[in-house]
Amino acid sequence: MRSFLSGLFALAIAGTACASGGPLGIDHRLHYDNRGIWKRSNQQALLYGTILTVGGGALALGDHDELGDTFWRSLDAMVITGVSTQALKYTFRRERPSQTDSPNRFFSSRGKGFPSGEVAAMSAAVTPFIVNYGNDHPAVYALALLPAYDAVARMKVHAHWQSDVLVGAMIGTGIGIWAARRDSPLIVGWLPGGFSVGYVHHFKP
């Protein structure tokens, strides 16, 4: 996991050598770019596609399946991360680069920039898969490119500062590790038993 974290953070702050401010002293605006791979619609497609994939995989395979169990843990991580980052956004109320040229504007009535909820969600989604399958299937570590891409993309469209995406990645990764190492998935335990079986196995002849 150390190599995963270091790689993610390095990609997330790529091109940000000129530190200028913020809580970590690294925050400044990147050159605005809302085209090509950085386009906002691509970021949204990645996020919603991840949500559908994780939710669909959990329901289809169920907790009785090894891969399905990991999907449920990924869903746990995404939900808990989403609640946590929203609470932090309302607590710190940081203005985004699109709202101000100062990375030090916290506790503003219009601020909801710290931390990055999307980067946190993407990190939470991929971490259980990396924890469970990374050692046996090193290619799984390539999933770290998804939150890393999203981190850079969010900065490119001036939605977040560098520290926003870094803290978001740390929160999502930490909760993802916690979800992966629990004795059992959290949310599936609250649902009727049919969800733990999964639709694929439930309707299998």
Buried (B, 14 or more C-beta within 10 A) or exposed (E): BEEBBEBBBEBBBEEBEEBBBBBBEBBBBBEEBBEEEBBBEBBEEBBEEBBEEBBEBBBBBBBEBEBBBBBBBBBBBBBBBBEBBEEBBEEBBBBBBEBBEEBEBBEBEEBBBBBBBBBBBBBBBBBBBBBBBBEEEEEBBEBBEBBBBBBBBBBBBBBBBBBBBBBBBBBBBBBBBBBBEEEEBBBBBEEEEEBBBBBBBEEEE
